[in-house]
Amino acid sequence: MVRTLIPDDFAVIEQHVQFAGMHRLPDPHEHVLKFVTHQQSTKKQSADWNAEFRKWLVTERGYEKARKVNHEAHQSTHGQSLDPLADALFGPLDAEPGAGVDYQAVGEDAG
């Protein structure tokens, strides 16, 4: 097959929509502009632009999962503690220095 630059009129077709639905991939309509722009900027050539777009959608699913994991990790570091034992021993990371920490020497009576 002959390799070509991406056609200027590349667009989502029913085959892309069905493939995405069958494999639980992102909506092709939301990614086609980014895909076409990227291919134009790199001057990539391909023998099958529909296959390239399907591969792009599969890759995007991985990126979306990674973004979700990073977002959830960010939420847990700004919400509940990731390490309750460390919080109990040293206080939460966002506490004022010395807050909640008893600096009494071991064996010294409180009094």
C-alpha positions as CSV (number, residue, x, y, z in Angstrom):
1,M,0.0,0.0,0.0
2,V,1.0,3.6,-0.6
3,R,1.8,5.7,2.4
4,T,0.3,9.2,2.4
5,L,0.0,12.3,4.6
6,I,-3.3,12.4,6.5
7,P,-6.1,13.7,4.2
8,D,-7.3,17.3,4.9
9,D,-10.9,16.0,5.1
10,F,-10.2,13.1,7.5
11,A,-13.3,12.8,9.7
12,V,-14.9,10.4,12.1
13,I,-16.9,7.6,10.3
14,E,-19.4,5.1,11.7
15,Q,-16.7,2.4,11.8
16,H,-14.7,4.6,14.3
17,V,-17.8,5.1,16.5
18,Q,-18.7,1.4,16.5
19,F,-15.1,0.4,17.3
20,A,-14.9,2.8,20.1
21,G,-18.2,1.7,21.6
22,M,-17.3,-2.0,21.3
23,H,-13.9,-1.5,23.1
24,R,-15.0,1.1,25.6
25,L,-12.8,3.8,24.1
26,P,-13.1,7.6,24.2
27,D,-15.6,9.3,21.9
28,P,-13.9,9.6,18.5
29,H,-15.6,13.0,17.9
30,E,-13.7,14.5,20.9
31,H,-10.3,13.3,19.7
32,V,-10.4,13.7,15.9
33,L,-9.2,17.3,15.8
34,K,-6.2,16.6,18.1
35,F,-5.4,13.5,16.0
36,V,-5.5,15.3,12.7
37,T,-3.5,18.3,14.0
38,H,-0.9,16.0,15.5
39,Q,-0.5,14.0,12.3
40,Q,-0.3,17.2,10.2
41,S,2.4,18.7,12.5
42,T,4.6,15.6,12.4
43,K,4.1,15.1,8.6
44,K,3.6,11.4,9.4
45,Q,2.7,9.1,6.5
46,S,0.5,6.0,6.8
47,A,-1.0,3.4,4.5
48,D,-4.2,3.2,6.7
49,W,-5.3,6.4,8.5
50,N,-8.4,4.6,9.9
51,A,-6.2,2.1,11.6
52,E,-3.9,4.9,12.9
53,F,-7.0,6.6,14.4
54,R,-8.2,3.4,16.1
55,K,-4.7,3.0,17.6
56,W,-4.8,6.7,18.7
57,L,-8.1,6.0,20.6
58,V,-6.7,2.9,22.3
59,T,-3.7,5.0,23.4
60,E,-6.0,7.8,24.6
61,R,-7.8,5.4,26.8
62,G,-4.6,4.7,28.6
63,Y,-3.8,8.4,29.0
64,E,-7.3,9.0,30.4
65,K,-6.9,6.2,33.0
66,A,-3.5,7.7,34.0
67,R,-5.0,11.1,34.3
68,K,-7.8,9.7,36.5
69,V,-5.3,7.9,38.8
70,N,-3.2,11.1,39.1
71,H,-6.3,13.1,39.9
72,E,-7.4,10.6,42.6
73,A,-3.9,10.6,44.1
74,H,-4.0,14.4,44.2
75,Q,-7.4,14.3,45.9
76,S,-6.2,11.8,48.5
77,T,-3.1,13.9,49.4
78,H,-5.3,16.9,49.9
79,G,-8.1,15.1,51.6
80,Q,-7.7,12.1,53.8
81,S,-4.3,11.0,54.8
82,L,-2.5,8.3,52.8
83,D,-0.6,7.3,55.9
84,P,-2.6,7.4,59.1
85,L,0.3,5.8,61.1
86,A,2.7,8.5,60.1
87,D,0.1,11.1,61.0
88,A,-0.4,9.5,64.4
89,L,3.4,9.5,65.0
90,F,4.4,12.8,63.5
91,G,1.2,14.8,62.9
92,P,-0.3,15.5,59.5
93,L,1.9,17.0,56.8
94,D,-0.1,20.2,56.6
95,A,0.0,20.8,60.4
96,E,2.0,23.7,61.9
97,P,5.5,22.6,63.0
98,G,5.2,21.1,66.5
99,A,1.4,21.0,66.4
100,G,0.1,17.9,68.2
101,V,3.6,16.7,69.0
102,D,4.6,16.1,72.6
103,Y,8.2,17.0,73.1
104,Q,8.3,15.7,76.7
105,A,11.4,13.6,77.3
106,V,10.9,9.9,77.7
107,G,10.6,9.1,81.4
108,E,9.9,12.7,82.4
109,D,6.7,13.3,84.3
110,A,4.2,15.7,83.0
111,G,3.7,18.1,85.7
